[in-house]
Amino acid sequence: MAAPPNFEEGHSTYRPPRFNGQYYGWWKTRMHDFIMAEDSELWDIICDGPVVPTKTSGDPSVTIPKTRKEFNDTDRKAIKKNFCAKKILVCGIGPDEYNRISACQSAKEIWEAL
């Protein structure tokens, strides 16, 4: 994997690597490592999609999504993971790439669009 020309040393370990539309393979590897270092569960959300809290209802039992009012603390923490992953991905792209992902609802959709 080749680094981009004019690569500058000393990038921040607190900010995600920036994707400018070029050298996707280089950015992808660095972004994966950055996300894993932040929270490995975020990478699961990117690969598998967001957690959708559900409940069982009716007879016979049917599993349906919960409404926001029905969320408990565990549900809120699970949903927050998708938003954390989205935040990292959005912070790691430029305005041109943002136009490609602006309609995406999940971190998984963003990753696949990029």
ROTIKOL-345595 format. One record per atom (N, C-alpha, C, CB): residue number from 1; x, y, z; atom name. Coordinates in steps of 0.05 Angstrom, whole numbers, plus 32768, in hexadecimal, padded with zeros to 4 digits. Glycine has a CB too. Example, Ala and Ser with C-alpha at 12.3 -4.5 7.8 and 13.67 -1.06 7.14 Angstrom:
<sites>
@num: 1 x: 8108 y: 7F8E z: 809C atome: N
@num: 1 x: 80F6 y: 7FA6 z: 809C atome: CA
@num: 1 x: 8108 y: 7FBE z: 809C atome: C
@num: 1 x: 80E2 y: 7FA7 z: 80B5 atome: CB
@num: 2 x: 8101 y: 7FD3 z: 808E atome: N
@num: 2 x: 8111 y: 7FEB z: 808F atome: CA
@num: 2 x: 8102 y: 8001 z: 809D atome: C
@num: 2 x: 811A y: 7FF4 z: 8072 atome: CB
</sites>
This chain:
<sites>
@num: 1 x: 8011 y: 7FE9 z: 8000 atome: N
@num: 1 x: 8000 y: 8000 z: 8000 atome: CA
@num: 1 x: 8012 y: 8019 z: 8000 atome: C
@num: 1 x: 7FED y: 8000 z: 8018 atome: CB
@num: 2 x: 800F y: 8028 z: 7FEC atome: N
@num: 2 x: 8020 y: 8040 z: 7FE9 atome: CA
@num: 2 x: 8013 y: 8058 z: 7FF7 atome: C
@num: 2 x: 8025 y: 8046 z: 7FCB atome: CB
@num: 3 x: 8023 y: 8067 z: 8004 atome: N
@num: 3 x: 801A y: 8080 z: 8010 atome: CA
@num: 3 x: 8017 y: 8095 z: 7FFA atome: C
@num: 3 x: 802D y: 808A z: 8027 atome: CB
@num: 4 x: 8005 y: 80A8 z: 7FFD atome: N
@num: 4 x: 8002 y: 80BD z: 7FE9 atome: CA
@num: 4 x: 801C y: 80CE z: 7FE7 atome: C
@num: 4 x: 7FEB y: 80CF z: 7FF0 atome: CB
@num: 5 x: 8021 y: 80D9 z: 7FD0 atome: N
@num: 5 x: 8038 y: 80EB z: 7FCD atome: CA
@num: 5 x: 8035 y: 8103 z: 7FE0 atome: C
@num: 5 x: 803B y: 80F5 z: 7FB0 atome: CB
@num: 6 x: 804A y: 810D z: 7FE9 atome: N
@num: 6 x: 804B y: 8124 z: 7FFB atome: CA
@num: 6 x: 803D y: 811D z: 8016 atome: C
@num: 6 x: 803D y: 813C z: 7FEF atome: CB
@num: 7 x: 803F y: 8104 z: 801E atome: N
@num: 7 x: 8033 y: 80FC z: 8037 atome: CA
@num: 7 x: 8041 y: 810B z: 804E atome: C
@num: 7 x: 8035 y: 80DD z: 803C atome: CB
@num: 8 x: 8032 y: 8117 z: 805F atome: N
@num: 8 x: 803D y: 8126 z: 8076 atome: CA
@num: 8 x: 803D y: 8114 z: 808E atome: C
@num: 8 x: 802D y: 813F z: 807B atome: CB
@num: 9 x: 8053 y: 8114 z: 809C atome: N
@num: 9 x: 8056 y: 8105 z: 80B5 atome: CA
@num: 9 x: 8047 y: 8114 z: 80CB atome: C
@num: 9 x: 8073 y: 8100 z: 80BD atome: CB
@num: 10 x: 8041 y: 8106 z: 80E0 atome: N
@num: 10 x: 8036 y: 8113 z: 80F8 atome: CA
@num: 10 x: 8019 y: 8117 z: 80F9 atome: C
@num: 10 x: 8044 y: 812C z: 80FC atome: CB
@num: 11 x: 8009 y: 8107 z: 80EB atome: N
@num: 11 x: 7FEC y: 810A z: 80EC atome: CA
@num: 11 x: 7FE2 y: 8105 z: 8108 atome: C
@num: 11 x: 7FDE y: 80F7 z: 80D8 atome: CB
@num: 12 x: 7FCC y: 8111 z: 8110 atome: N
@num: 12 x: 7FC1 y: 810E z: 812B atome: CA
@num: 12 x: 7FB7 y: 80F2 z: 8130 atome: C
@num: 12 x: 7FAC y: 8123 z: 812F atome: CB
@num: 13 x: 7FBB y: 80E9 z: 8148 atome: N
@num: 13 x: 7FAF y: 80CF z: 8150 atome: CA
@num: 13 x: 7F93 y: 80D4 z: 815C atome: C
@num: 13 x: 7FC1 y: 80C1 z: 8165 atome: CB
@num: 14 x: 7F8A y: 80EC z: 815D atome: N
@num: 14 x: 7F70 y: 80F3 z: 8168 atome: CA
@num: 14 x: 7F5B y: 80F8 z: 8152 atome: C
@num: 14 x: 7F72 y: 810A z: 817A atome: CB
@num: 15 x: 7F64 y: 80FE z: 813A atome: N
@num: 15 x: 7F52 y: 8103 z: 8124 atome: CA
@num: 15 x: 7F54 y: 80EC z: 8110 atome: C
@num: 15 x: 7F58 y: 811E z: 8117 atome: CB
@num: 16 x: 7F3D y: 80E5 z: 8104 atome: N
@num: 16 x: 7F3E y: 80CF z: 80F0 atome: CA
@num: 16 x: 7F4E y: 80D8 z: 80D7 atome: C
@num: 16 x: 7F22 y: 80C7 z: 80E7 atome: CB
@num: 17 x: 7F5A y: 80C5 z: 80C9 atome: N
@num: 17 x: 7F68 y: 80CC z: 80B0 atome: CA
@num: 17 x: 7F54 y: 80D7 z: 809C atome: C
@num: 17 x: 7F76 y: 80B3 z: 80A5 atome: CB
@num: 18 x: 7F5E y: 80EA z: 808C atome: N
@num: 18 x: 7F4D y: 80F8 z: 8079 atome: CA
@num: 18 x: 7F4E y: 80EB z: 805D atome: C
@num: 18 x: 7F56 y: 8116 z: 8077 atome: CB
@num: 19 x: 7F36 y: 80E6 z: 8052 atome: N
@num: 19 x: 7F34 y: 80DB z: 8037 atome: CA
@num: 19 x: 7F2D y: 80F2 z: 8024 atome: C
@num: 19 x: 7F1F y: 80C5 z: 8035 atome: CB
@num: 20 x: 7F3E y: 80F6 z: 800F atome: N
@num: 20 x: 7F39 y: 810C z: 7FFD atome: CA
@num: 20 x: 7F30 y: 8102 z: 7FE1 atome: C
@num: 20 x: 7F52 y: 811D z: 7FFA atome: CB
@num: 21 x: 7F29 y: 80E9 z: 7FDF atome: N
@num: 21 x: 7F21 y: 80DE z: 7FC5 atome: CA
@num: 21 x: 7F36 y: 80CF z: 7FB7 atome: C
@num: 21 x: 7F17 y: 80F4 z: 7FB4 atome: CB
@num: 22 x: 7F4F y: 80D0 z: 7FC2 atome: N
@num: 22 x: 7F65 y: 80C1 z: 7FB6 atome: CA
@num: 22 x: 7F71 y: 80AF z: 7FCB atome: C
@num: 22 x: 7F7A y: 80D5 z: 7FAA atome: CB
@num: 23 x: 7F7F y: 809A z: 7FC1 atome: N
@num: 23 x: 7F8D y: 8087 z: 7FD3 atome: CA
@num: 23 x: 7F7A y: 807A z: 7FE7 atome: C
@num: 23 x: 7FA4 y: 8095 z: 7FE2 atome: CB
@num: 24 x: 7F64 y: 8070 z: 7FDD atome: N
@num: 24 x: 7F4F y: 8064 z: 7FEE atome: CA
@num: 24 x: 7F5B y: 804D z: 7FFE atome: C
@num: 24 x: 7F38 y: 805A z: 7FDD atome: CB
@num: 25 x: 7F6A y: 803B z: 7FF2 atome: N
@num: 25 x: 7F76 y: 8024 z: 8001 atome: CA
@num: 25 x: 7F86 y: 802D z: 8019 atome: C
@num: 25 x: 7F86 y: 8013 z: 7FEE atome: CB
@num: 26 x: 7F96 y: 8042 z: 8015 atome: N
@num: 26 x: 7FA7 y: 804C z: 802B atome: CA
@num: 26 x: 7F95 y: 8057 z: 8041 atome: C
@num: 26 x: 7FB9 y: 8063 z: 8020 atome: CB
@num: 27 x: 7F81 y: 8067 z: 803A atome: N
@num: 27 x: 7F6F y: 8073 z: 804D atome: CA
@num: 27 x: 7F5F y: 805D z: 805B atome: C
@num: 27 x: 7F5C y: 8087 z: 8040 atome: CB
@num: 28 x: 7F55 y: 804A z: 804C atome: N
@num: 28 x: 7F44 y: 8034 z: 8058 atome: CA
@num: 28 x: 7F53 y: 8026 z: 806E atome: C
@num: 28 x: 7F3C y: 8021 z: 8042 atome: CB
@num: 29 x: 7F6C y: 801F z: 806A atome: N
@num: 29 x: 7F7B y: 8010 z: 807E atome: CA
@num: 29 x: 7F80 y: 8022 z: 8096 atome: C
@num: 29 x: 7F96 y: 8008 z: 8072 atome: CB
@num: 30 x: 7F86 y: 803B z: 8092 atome: N
@num: 30 x: 7F8B y: 804D z: 80A9 atome: CA
@num: 30 x: 7F71 y: 8052 z: 80B8 atome: C
@num: 30 x: 7F96 y: 8067 z: 809F atome: CB
@num: 31 x: 7F5A y: 8055 z: 80AA atome: N
@num: 31 x: 7F41 y: 805A z: 80B7 atome: CA
@num: 31 x: 7F38 y: 8041 z: 80C7 atome: C
@num: 31 x: 7F2B y: 8061 z: 80A2 atome: CB
@num: 32 x: 7F3D y: 8029 z: 80BC atome: N
@num: 32 x: 7F36 y: 8011 z: 80CB atome: CA
@num: 32 x: 7F45 y: 8010 z: 80E5 atome: C
@num: 32 x: 7F3D y: 7FF7 z: 80BA atome: CB
@num: 33 x: 7F5F y: 8015 z: 80E4 atome: N
@num: 33 x: 7F70 y: 8015 z: 80FC atome: CA
@num: 33 x: 7F67 y: 802A z: 8110 atome: C
@num: 33 x: 7F8D y: 8018 z: 80F5 atome: CB
@num: 34 x: 7F60 y: 8042 z: 8106 atome: N
@num: 34 x: 7F57 y: 8058 z: 8117 atome: CA
@num: 34 x: 7F3E y: 8050 z: 8126 atome: C
@num: 34 x: 7F53 y: 8072 z: 8107 atome: CB
@num: 35 x: 7F2B y: 8045 z: 8117 atome: N
@num: 35 x: 7F11 y: 803D z: 8123 atome: CA
@num: 35 x: 7F15 y: 8026 z: 8137 atome: C
@num: 35 x: 7EFD y: 8034 z: 810D atome: CB
@num: 36 x: 7F25 y: 8012 z: 8131 atome: N
@num: 36 x: 7F2A y: 7FFC z: 8143 atome: CA
@num: 36 x: 7F37 y: 8007 z: 815D atome: C
@num: 36 x: 7F3C y: 7FE7 z: 8136 atome: CB
@num: 37 x: 7F48 y: 801A z: 815B atome: N
@num: 37 x: 7F55 y: 8025 z: 8172 atome: CA
@num: 37 x: 7F42 y: 8035 z: 8183 atome: C
@num: 37 x: 7F6D y: 8037 z: 816A atome: CB
@num: 38 x: 7F2E y: 8042 z: 8177 atome: N
@num: 38 x: 7F19 y: 8050 z: 8186 atome: CA
@num: 38 x: 7F07 y: 803D z: 8195 atome: C
@num: 38 x: 7F09 y: 8062 z: 8172 atome: CB
@num: 39 x: 7EFC y: 8029 z: 8186 atome: N
@num: 39 x: 7EE9 y: 8017 z: 8192 atome: CA
@num: 39 x: 7EE4 y: 8001 z: 817D atome: C
@num: 39 x: 7ECE y: 8025 z: 819A atome: CB
@num: 40 x: 7EEC y: 7FE9 z: 8183 atome: N
@num: 40 x: 7EE9 y: 7FD3 z: 816F atome: CA
@num: 40 x: 7ECC y: 7FCD z: 8168 atome: C
@num: 40 x: 7EF6 y: 7FBA z: 8179 atome: CB
@num: 41 x: 7EB9 y: 7FD4 z: 817A atome: N
@num: 41 x: 7E9D y: 7FD0 z: 8174 atome: CA
@num: 41 x: 7E93 y: 7FE2 z: 815E atome: C
@num: 41 x: 7E8C y: 7FD4 z: 818D atome: CB
@num: 42 x: 7EA0 y: 7FF9 z: 815A atome: N
@num: 42 x: 7E99 y: 800A z: 8144 atome: CA
@num: 42 x: 7E9E y: 7FFD z: 812A atome: C
@num: 42 x: 7EA9 y: 8025 z: 8146 atome: CB
@num: 43 x: 7EB4 y: 7FED z: 8128 atome: N
@num: 43 x: 7EB9 y: 7FDF z: 810F atome: CA
@num: 43 x: 7EA4 y: 7FCA z: 8109 atome: C
@num: 43 x: 7ED6 y: 7FD2 z: 8110 atome: CB
@num: 44 x: 7E9A y: 7FBE z: 811E atome: N
@num: 44 x: 7E84 y: 7FAA z: 811B atome: CA
@num: 44 x: 7E6B y: 7FB8 z: 810F atome: C
@num: 44 x: 7E7D y: 7F9D z: 8136 atome: CB
@num: 45 x: 7E66 y: 7FD0 z: 8119 atome: N
@num: 45 x: 7E4F y: 7FE0 z: 810F atome: CA
@num: 45 x: 7E52 y: 7FE6 z: 80F1 atome: C
@num: 45 x: 7E4B y: 7FF9 z: 811F atome: CB
@num: 46 x: 7E6B y: 7FEE z: 80EA atome: N
@num: 46 x: 7E71 y: 7FF4 z: 80CE atome: CA
@num: 46 x: 7E6E y: 7FDC z: 80BC atome: C
@num: 46 x: 7E8D y: 8000 z: 80CB atome: CB
@num: 47 x: 7E77 y: 7FC5 z: 80C5 atome: N
@num: 47 x: 7E75 y: 7FAC z: 80B5 atome: CA
@num: 47 x: 7E59 y: 7FA0 z: 80B5 atome: C
@num: 47 x: 7E89 y: 7F98 z: 80C0 atome: CB
@num: 48 x: 7E4C y: 7FA0 z: 80CC atome: N
@num: 48 x: 7E32 y: 7F91 z: 80CE atome: CA
@num: 48 x: 7E1A y: 7FA3 z: 80CD atome: C
@num: 48 x: 7E32 y: 7F82 z: 80E8 atome: CB
@num: 49 x: 7E1D y: 7FBD z: 80D0 atome: N
@num: 49 x: 7E06 y: 7FCF z: 80D0 atome: CA
@num: 49 x: 7DFE y: 7FD6 z: 80ED atome: C
@num: 49 x: 7DEE y: 7FC2 z: 80C2 atome: CB
@num: 50 x: 7DED y: 7FEA z: 80F0 atome: N
@num: 50 x: 7DE6 y: 7FF3 z: 810B atome: CA
@num: 50 x: 7DD4 y: 7FDF z: 8119 atome: C
@num: 50 x: 7DD9 y: 800E z: 8109 atome: CB
@num: 51 x: 7DD5 y: 7FE1 z: 8134 atome: N
@num: 51 x: 7DC3 y: 7FD1 z: 8145 atome: CA
@num: 51 x: 7DA7 y: 7FDE z: 8144 atome: C
@num: 51 x: 7DCE y: 7FCE z: 8162 atome: CB
@num: 52 x: 7D92 y: 7FCF z: 8140 atome: N
@num: 52 x: 7D77 y: 7FD9 z: 8141 atome: CA
@num: 52 x: 7D69 y: 7FCC z: 8158 atome: C
@num: 52 x: 7D68 y: 7FD3 z: 8126 atome: CB
@num: 53 x: 7D64 y: 7FDB z: 816E atome: N
@num: 53 x: 7D56 y: 7FD0 z: 8185 atome: CA
@num: 53 x: 7D3B y: 7FC5 z: 817D atome: C
@num: 53 x: 7D54 y: 7FE5 z: 819B atome: CB
@num: 54 x: 7D35 y: 7FAD z: 8186 atome: N
@num: 54 x: 7D1B y: 7FA1 z: 8180 atome: CA
@num: 54 x: 7D0D y: 7F97 z: 8199 atome: C
@num: 54 x: 7D1F y: 7F8A z: 816C atome: CB
@num: 55 x: 7CF3 y: 7F91 z: 8195 atome: N
@num: 55 x: 7CE3 y: 7F86 z: 81AA atome: CA
@num: 55 x: 7CD1 y: 7F70 z: 819E atome: C
@num: 55 x: 7CD2 y: 7F9C z: 81B9 atome: CB
@num: 56 x: 7CC8 y: 7F5F z: 81AF atome: N
@num: 56 x: 7CB5 y: 7F4A z: 81A6 atome: CA
@num: 56 x: 7C99 y: 7F52 z: 81AD atome: C
@num: 56 x: 7CBC y: 7F2E z: 81B4 atome: CB
@num: 57 x: 7C87 y: 7F4F z: 819A atome: N
@num: 57 x: 7C6C y: 7F58 z: 819E atome: CA
@num: 57 x: 7C58 y: 7F44 z: 8191 atome: C
@num: 57 x: 7C68 y: 7F74 z: 8193 atome: CB
@num: 58 x: 7C40 y: 7F42 z: 819C atome: N
@num: 58 x: 7C2B y: 7F33 z: 818F atome: CA
@num: 58 x: 7C2B y: 7F16 z: 8194 atome: C
@num: 58 x: 7C2B y: 7F38 z: 8173 atome: CB
@num: 59 x: 7C15 y: 7F09 z: 818A atome: N
@num: 59 x: 7C13 y: 7EEC z: 818C atome: CA
@num: 59 x: 7C0A y: 7EE2 z: 8171 atome: C
@num: 59 x: 7BFF y: 7EE3 z: 81A3 atome: CB
@num: 60 x: 7C19 y: 7ED5 z: 8161 atome: N
@num: 60 x: 7C34 y: 7ECB z: 8168 atome: CA
@num: 60 x: 7C48 y: 7EE1 z: 816A atome: C
@num: 60 x: 7C3D y: 7EB6 z: 8153 atome: CB
@num: 61 x: 7C5E y: 7EDC z: 8178 atome: N
@num: 61 x: 7C73 y: 7EF0 z: 817D atome: CA
@num: 61 x: 7C7F y: 7EF9 z: 8163 atome: C
@num: 61 x: 7C88 y: 7EE5 z: 818F atome: CB
@num: 62 x: 7C82 y: 7F13 z: 8161 atome: N
@num: 62 x: 7C8F y: 7F20 z: 814A atome: CA
@num: 62 x: 7CA3 y: 7F34 z: 8155 atome: C
@num: 62 x: 7C7A y: 7F2D z: 8136 atome: CB
@num: 63 x: 7CBB y: 7F35 z: 8149 atome: N
@num: 63 x: 7CCF y: 7F48 z: 8151 atome: CA
@num: 63 x: 7CCC y: 7F61 z: 8140 atome: C
@num: 63 x: 7CEC y: 7F3C z: 814E atome: CB
@num: 64 x: 7CC9 y: 7F78 z: 814E atome: N
@num: 64 x: 7CC6 y: 7F91 z: 8140 atome: CA
@num: 64 x: 7CDA y: 7FA6 z: 814C atome: C
@num: 64 x: 7CA9 y: 7F9C z: 8142 atome: CB
@num: 65 x: 7CE1 y: 7FBA z: 813D atome: N
@num: 65 x: 7CF3 y: 7FCF z: 8148 atome: CA
@num: 65 x: 7CE5 y: 7FDF z: 815E atome: C
@num: 65 x: 7CFC y: 7FE2 z: 8131 atome: CB
@num: 66 x: 7CF5 y: 7FE6 z: 8171 atome: N
@num: 66 x: 7CEA y: 7FF7 z: 8187 atome: CA
@num: 66 x: 7CE8 y: 8014 z: 817D atome: C
@num: 66 x: 7CFD y: 7FF6 z: 81A0 atome: CB
@num: 67 x: 7CD6 y: 8023 z: 8189 atome: N
@num: 67 x: 7CD5 y: 8040 z: 8184 atome: CA
@num: 67 x: 7CEA y: 804E z: 8195 atome: C
@num: 67 x: 7CB8 y: 804C z: 8189 atome: CB
@num: 68 x: 7CF1 y: 8066 z: 818F atome: N
@num: 68 x: 7D06 y: 8074 z: 819F atome: CA
@num: 68 x: 7CFD y: 8076 z: 81BC atome: C
@num: 68 x: 7D0B y: 8090 z: 8193 atome: CB
@num: 69 x: 7CE4 y: 807A z: 81C1 atome: N
@num: 69 x: 7CDA y: 807C z: 81DD atome: CA
@num: 69 x: 7CDE y: 8062 z: 81ED atome: C
@num: 69 x: 7CBD y: 8084 z: 81DD atome: CB
@num: 70 x: 7CE0 y: 804C z: 81DF atome: N
@num: 70 x: 7CE3 y: 8032 z: 81EC atome: CA
@num: 70 x: 7D01 y: 802A z: 81F1 atome: C
@num: 70 x: 7CD6 y: 801C z: 81DC atome: CB
@num: 71 x: 7D13 y: 803A z: 81E7 atome: N
@num: 71 x: 7D30 y: 8033 z: 81EB atome: CA
@num: 71 x: 7D37 y: 8034 z: 8208 atome: C
@num: 71 x: 7D41 y: 8047 z: 81DB atome: CB
@num: 72 x: 7D48 y: 8021 z: 8210 atome: N
@num: 72 x: 7D54 y: 8022 z: 822B atome: CA
@num: 72 x: 7D71 y: 802A z: 8228 atome: C
@num: 72 x: 7D51 y: 8006 z: 8239 atome: CB
@num: 73 x: 7D7F y: 802B z: 823E atome: N
@num: 73 x: 7D9B y: 8034 z: 823D atome: CA
@num: 73 x: 7DAC y: 8023 z: 822B atome: C
@num: 73 x: 7DA7 y: 8035 z: 8259 atome: CB
@num: 74 x: 7DA8 y: 8009 z: 822B atome: N
@num: 74 x: 7DB7 y: 7FF6 z: 821A atome: CA
@num: 74 x: 7DB2 y: 7FFC z: 81FD atome: C
@num: 74 x: 7DB1 y: 7FD9 z: 8221 atome: CB
@num: 75 x: 7D99 y: 8001 z: 81F6 atome: N
@num: 75 x: 7D91 y: 8007 z: 81DA atome: CA
@num: 75 x: 7D9F y: 8021 z: 81D1 atome: C
@num: 75 x: 7D73 y: 800A z: 81D7 atome: CB
@num: 76 x: 7D9E y: 8035 z: 81E3 atome: N
@num: 76 x: 7DAB y: 804F z: 81DC atome: CA
@num: 76 x: 7DC9 y: 804C z: 81D8 atome: C
@num: 76 x: 7DA5 y: 8063 z: 81F2 atome: CB
@num: 77 x: 7DD6 y: 803C z: 81E8 atome: N
@num: 77 x: 7DF3 y: 8038 z: 81E4 atome: CA
@num: 77 x: 7DF9 y: 802A z: 81CA atome: C
@num: 77 x: 7DFE y: 8028 z: 81FC atome: CB
@num: 78 x: 7DE8 y: 8017 z: 81C3 atome: N
@num: 78 x: 7DEC y: 8008 z: 81AA atome: CA
@num: 78 x: 7DE8 y: 801A z: 8192 atome: C
@num: 78 x: 7DD9 y: 7FF0 z: 81A8 atome: CB
@num: 79 x: 7DD4 y: 802B z: 8193 atome: N
@num: 79 x: 7DCE y: 803E z: 817D atome: CA
@num: 79 x: 7DE4 y: 8053 z: 817B atome: C
@num: 79 x: 7DB3 y: 804C z: 8181 atome: CB
@num: 80 x: 7DEF y: 805B z: 8192 atome: N
@num: 80 x: 7E04 y: 806F z: 8192 atome: CA
@num: 80 x: 7E1D y: 8066 z: 8183 atome: C
@num: 80 x: 7E0C y: 8076 z: 81AF atome: CB
@num: 81 x: 7E22 y: 804B z: 8183 atome: N
@num: 81 x: 7E39 y: 8041 z: 8175 atome: CA
@num: 81 x: 7E38 y: 8047 z: 8157 atome: C
@num: 81 x: 7E3B y: 8022 z: 8178 atome: CB
@num: 82 x: 7E20 y: 8045 z: 814A atome: N
@num: 82 x: 7E1E y: 804C z: 812E atome: CA
@num: 82 x: 7E25 y: 806A z: 812A atome: C
@num: 82 x: 7E02 y: 8046 z: 8124 atome: CB
@num: 83 x: 7E1B y: 807B z: 813B atome: N
@num: 83 x: 7E20 y: 8097 z: 8138 atome: CA
@num: 83 x: 7E3E y: 809E z: 813D atome: C
@num: 83 x: 7E0F y: 80A8 z: 814B atome: CB
@num: 84 x: 7E4B y: 8090 z: 814F atome: N
@num: 84 x: 7E67 y: 8094 z: 8153 atome: CA
@num: 84 x: 7E77 y: 808C z: 813B atome: C
@num: 84 x: 7E71 y: 8084 z: 816C atome: CB
@num: 85 x: 7E70 y: 8075 z: 812F atome: N
@num: 85 x: 7E7E y: 806C z: 8117 atome: CA
@num: 85 x: 7E79 y: 807F z: 8100 atome: C
@num: 85 x: 7E74 y: 8050 z: 810F atome: CB
@num: 86 x: 7E60 y: 8089 z: 80FD atome: N
@num: 86 x: 7E5A y: 809C z: 80E8 atome: CA
@num: 86 x: 7E6B y: 80B6 z: 80EC atome: C
@num: 86 x: 7E3C y: 80A3 z: 80E8 atome: CB
@num: 87 x: 7E6D y: 80BF z: 8105 atome: N
@num: 87 x: 7E7C y: 80D8 z: 810A atome: CA
@num: 87 x: 7E99 y: 80D5 z: 8101 atome: C
@num: 87 x: 7E7A y: 80DF z: 8128 atome: CB
@num: 88 x: 7EA5 y: 80BE z: 8108 atome: N
@num: 88 x: 7EC1 y: 80BA z: 8101 atome: CA
@num: 88 x: 7EC4 y: 80BA z: 80E2 atome: C
@num: 88 x: 7ECC y: 80A0 z: 810C atome: CB
@num: 89 x: 7EB2 y: 80AC z: 80D5 atome: N
@num: 89 x: 7EB4 y: 80AA z: 80B7 atome: CA
@num: 89 x: 7EB0 y: 80C6 z: 80AB atome: C
@num: 89 x: 7E9F y: 8096 z: 80AD atome: CB
@num: 90 x: 7E9C y: 80D4 z: 80B4 atome: N
@num: 90 x: 7E96 y: 80EF z: 80A8 atome: CA
@num: 90 x: 7EAD y: 8102 z: 80AE atome: C
@num: 90 x: 7E7C y: 80FA z: 80B4 atome: CB
@num: 91 x: 7EB9 y: 8100 z: 80C5 atome: N
@num: 91 x: 7ED0 y: 8112 z: 80CB atome: CA
@num: 91 x: 7EE9 y: 810B z: 80BB atome: C
@num: 91 x: 7ED6 y: 8110 z: 80E9 atome: CB
@num: 92 x: 7EE9 y: 80F3 z: 80AF atome: N
@num: 92 x: 7F00 y: 80EA z: 80A0 atome: CA
@num: 92 x: 7EFD y: 80EE z: 8082 atome: C
@num: 92 x: 7F05 y: 80CE z: 80A6 atome: CB
@num: 93 x: 7EEA y: 80FD z: 8079 atome: N
@num: 93 x: 7EE6 y: 8102 z: 805C atome: CA
@num: 93 x: 7EE4 y: 811F z: 8056 atome: C
@num: 93 x: 7ECD y: 80F3 z: 8052 atome: CB
@num: 94 x: 7EEA y: 8126 z: 803D atome: N
@num: 94 x: 7EE8 y: 8141 z: 8034 atome: CA
@num: 94 x: 7ECC y: 8147 z: 8029 atome: C
@num: 94 x: 7EFD y: 8147 z: 801F atome: CB
@num: 95 x: 7EC7 y: 8160 z: 8021 atome: N
@num: 95 x: 7EAD y: 8168 z: 8017 atome: CA
@num: 95 x: 7EA4 y: 8159 z: 7FFE atome: C
@num: 95 x: 7EAD y: 8186 z: 8012 atome: CB
@num: 96 x: 7EB6 y: 8152 z: 7FED atome: N
@num: 96 x: 7EAE y: 8144 z: 7FD4 atome: CA
@num: 96 x: 7EA4 y: 8128 z: 7FDB atome: C
@num: 96 x: 7EC6 y: 8142 z: 7FC1 atome: CB
@num: 97 x: 7EB1 y: 811B z: 7FED atome: N
@num: 97 x: 7EA7 y: 8100 z: 7FF5 atome: CA
@num: 97 x: 7E8E y: 8102 z: 8006 atome: C
@num: 97 x: 7EBD y: 80F1 z: 8004 atome: CB
@num: 98 x: 7E8B y: 8118 z: 8015 atome: N
@num: 98 x: 7E73 y: 811B z: 8025 atome: CA
@num: 98 x: 7E5A y: 811A z: 8014 atome: C
@num: 98 x: 7E74 y: 8135 z: 8035 atome: CB
@num: 99 x: 7E5B y: 8126 z: 7FFC atome: N
@num: 99 x: 7E44 y: 8126 z: 7FEB atome: CA
@num: 99 x: 7E3B y: 8109 z: 7FE3 atome: C
@num: 99 x: 7E4A y: 8136 z: 7FD1 atome: CB
@num: 100 x: 7E4F y: 80F7 z: 7FE2 atome: N
@num: 100 x: 7E49 y: 80DB z: 7FDB atome: CA
@num: 100 x: 7E3B y: 80CC z: 7FF2 atome: C
@num: 100 x: 7E62 y: 80CC z: 7FD4 atome: CB
@num: 101 x: 7E3E y: 80D5 z: 800B atome: N
@num: 101 x: 7E34 y: 80C6 z: 8022 atome: CA
@num: 101 x: 7E1F y: 80D5 z: 8032 atome: C
@num: 101 x: 7E4B y: 80BE z: 8034 atome: CB
@num: 102 x: 7E18 y: 80ED z: 8029 atome: N
@num: 102 x: 7E06 y: 80FE z: 803A atome: CA
@num: 102 x: 7DEB y: 80F2 z: 803F atome: C
@num: 102 x: 7E03 y: 8119 z: 802C atome: CB
@num: 103 x: 7DE1 y: 80E0 z: 802E atome: N
@num: 103 x: 7DC7 y: 80D4 z: 8032 atome: CA
@num: 103 x: 7DC9 y: 80B9 z: 8042 atome: C
@num: 103 x: 7DB9 y: 80CF z: 8018 atome: CB
@num: 104 x: 7DE1 y: 80B1 z: 8048 atome: N
@num: 104 x: 7DE4 y: 8097 z: 8056 atome: CA
@num: 104 x: 7DDA y: 8099 z: 8073 atome: C
@num: 104 x: 7E01 y: 808E z: 8055 atome: CB
@num: 105 x: 7DCC y: 8084 z: 807C atome: N
@num: 105 x: 7DC1 y: 8084 z: 8097 atome: CA
@num: 105 x: 7DD3 y: 8075 z: 80AB atome: C
@num: 105 x: 7DA6 y: 8078 z: 8097 atome: CB
@num: 106 x: 7DE4 y: 8064 z: 80A1 atome: N
@num: 106 x: 7DF5 y: 8054 z: 80B4 atome: CA
@num: 106 x: 7E12 y: 8055 z: 80AC atome: C
@num: 106 x: 7DEB y: 8036 z: 80B4 atome: CB
@num: 107 x: 7E23 y: 804F z: 80BF atome: N
@num: 107 x: 7E40 y: 804E z: 80BA atome: CA
@num: 107 x: 7E46 y: 8039 z: 80A5 atome: C
@num: 107 x: 7E4F y: 8048 z: 80D4 atome: CB
@num: 108 x: 7E38 y: 8023 z: 80A5 atome: N
@num: 108 x: 7E3C y: 800E z: 8091 atome: CA
@num: 108 x: 7E36 y: 8019 z: 8075 atome: C
@num: 108 x: 7E2A y: 7FF6 z: 8096 atome: CB
@num: 109 x: 7E21 y: 8028 z: 8071 atome: N
@num: 109 x: 7E1A y: 8034 z: 8057 atome: CA
@num: 109 x: 7E30 y: 8048 z: 804F atome: C
@num: 109 x: 7DFF y: 8043 z: 8059 atome: CB
@num: 110 x: 7E3A y: 8057 z: 8061 atome: N
@num: 110 x: 7E4F y: 806A z: 805B atome: CA
@num: 110 x: 7E68 y: 805B z: 8051 atome: C
@num: 110 x: 7E56 y: 807B z: 8074 atome: CB
@num: 111 x: 7E71 y: 8047 z: 8060 atome: N
@num: 111 x: 7E89 y: 8038 z: 8059 atome: CA
@num: 111 x: 7E86 y: 802C z: 803D atome: C
@num: 111 x: 7E8E y: 8022 z: 806E atome: CB
@num: 112 x: 7E6E y: 8020 z: 8038 atome: N
@num: 112 x: 7E6A y: 8013 z: 801E atome: CA
@num: 112 x: 7E69 y: 8028 z: 8008 atome: C
@num: 112 x: 7E50 y: 8004 z: 801E atome: CB
@num: 113 x: 7E5F y: 8040 z: 800D atome: N
@num: 113 x: 7E5E y: 8055 z: 7FF8 atome: CA
@num: 113 x: 7E7A y: 805F z: 7FF2 atome: C
@num: 113 x: 7E4D y: 806C z: 8001 atome: CB
@num: 114 x: 7E8C y: 8060 z: 8006 atome: N
@num: 114 x: 7EA7 y: 8069 z: 8001 atome: CA
@num: 114 x: 7EB7 y: 8054 z: 7FF3 atome: C
@num: 114 x: 7EB4 y: 8071 z: 801C atome: CB
</sites>
